[in-house]
Structures are given as structure tokens and as C-alpha cells.
Amino acid sequence: MVKPTHIYIDTETTGFPGKGVVIQIGAIAMDDGIEIDSMESICNPPPNTISWDDKGVQKALSINKLTREQVEAGDPIEMVAIRLRDFLQRHAIDGVILHAFNNNFDGGMLETWP
């Protein structure tokens, strides 16, 4: 099995750390520009954590090209967190470089995860 040299993570959210929640996450393990493995999930946060009528939430859904129905049909966020952990454990070896699309933002959001 080819070992990755880089792992890229990106989140889509309903707002900022402390207020918003993660509604989608993706990760790609790559070696020399070649995709080795990937995971992507739409996350269904716990009940009552999203105010669907909030204009910021509506804007976030529009920007991320997601609907309320897609988010509500997504996997529970706890399952997605386990899936991401397993993905990282499979690929995060010595020397691999971890990238986040917007590290300060995504890191803050991931710290609030289950």
C-alpha cells in the first residue's frame, strides 16, 4: 500500500467556531499528487443546534450548495467524527503533512466536534 505524504481536510459549516456547526467534511490522502484515499460526509448535527431560519445559516447552505433536507439526511455528526478519526489513523504516519483549507477556521471548528 502506498503511504500518503499529504492529507487535506476541509469543512463546510453554518457559521463561525463557537456559534456554527460542521455540516460537511472531506479529507483526501495523497502521495506525489496522486489520490490514495478520500472520505466525504454530510453531517447531521444534534437536534436544535441549527436555527434553519437564521439568515447566516441560509447563506451558508447556499454557499455550500446544500439543503436543509440534505443536512438532516446526513450521518449523525458523532459517526462522521469516528469516520474522520479512522481515516486519519489509517493515513497519518510519521512525516505526513496535514493541510486544512483554512487552518485557523477549520481547526477551531474541529475542536468543537464530539
C-alpha positions in Angstrom: 0.0 0.0 0.0 1.3 3.4 -0.9 1.8 5.7 2.0 0.5 9.3 1.7 2.8 12.3 2.0 -0.1 14.8 2.5 -3.6 14.8 3.9 -6.0 17.6 3.1 -9.1 18.4 5.2 -11.9 20.8 4.5 -15.1 21.6 6.4 -18.3 23.3 5.5 -20.1 25.0 8.3 -23.2 27.1 9.3 -21.1 29.8 10.9 -18.0 30.5 13.0 -16.4 28.5 15.8 -18.5 28.7 18.9 -21.7 29.5 17.0 -21.8 27.4 13.8 -21.7 23.7 13.4 -19.9 21.5 10.8 -22.4 20.3 8.2 -19.9 18.6 5.8 -16.3 17.4 5.9 -14.0 15.9 3.4 -10.4 14.6 3.5 -8.0 13.3 0.9 -4.8 11.4 1.4 -2.3 12.0 -1.4 1.2 10.9 -2.5 3.1 12.9 -5.1 -0.2 14.4 -6.4 -2.0 11.1 -6.7 -5.1 10.4 -4.6 -4.7 7.4 -2.4 -7.9 7.6 -0.4 -10.7 10.0 0.4 -13.7 10.4 2.6 -16.6 12.9 2.5 -19.7 13.1 4.6 -22.6 15.4 5.1 -23.1 15.8 8.9 -26.4 15.9 10.7 -25.7 17.8 13.9 -27.7 17.1 17.1 -31.3 18.3 17.2 -31.8 22.0 17.9 -28.2 23.0 17.1 -29.1 24.8 13.8 -31.6 27.6 13.6 -32.8 26.9 10.0 -34.5 30.4 9.7 -31.2 32.2 10.6 -30.1 34.3 7.5 -26.5 33.3 8.2 -27.4 29.6 8.1 -29.4 30.1 4.9 -26.4 31.9 3.4 -24.0 29.1 4.5 -26.3 26.4 3.0 -26.5 28.4 -0.3 -22.7 28.9 -0.5 -22.1 25.2 0.2 -24.8 24.1 -2.2 -26.5 22.1 0.5 -30.2 22.0 1.5 -31.7 21.5 4.9 -33.0 18.2 3.7 -29.5 17.0 2.7 -28.1 18.0 6.1 -30.9 16.4 8.0 -30.5 13.2 6.0 -26.7 13.2 6.7 -25.0 10.9 9.1 -25.0 11.9 12.8 -22.0 14.1 13.5 -20.7 11.6 16.0 -20.5 8.9 13.3 -18.7 11.3 10.9 -16.2 12.2 13.7 -15.4 8.5 14.1 -15.1 8.1 10.3 -12.7 11.0 10.2 -10.7 9.7 13.1 -10.4 6.3 11.5 -9.3 7.9 8.2 -6.6 9.9 9.9 -5.4 6.9 11.9 -5.1 4.9 8.7 -3.1 7.5 6.9 -1.4 9.9 9.4 2.1 8.3 9.6 5.4 9.8 10.5 6.3 12.6 8.1 2.8 13.1 6.6 1.8 16.7 6.3 -1.7 17.7 7.3 -3.3 20.6 5.5 -6.6 22.4 6.1 -8.2 24.7 3.6 -8.4 27.4 6.2 -6.5 26.0 9.1 -7.4 28.6 11.7 -11.1 28.3 10.9 -11.3 24.6 10.3 -9.1 23.8 13.3 -11.4 25.8 15.5 -14.5 24.1 14.1 -13.0 20.6 14.5 -12.0 21.4 18.1 -15.7 21.8 18.9 -16.6 18.4 17.5 -17.8 15.4 19.5 
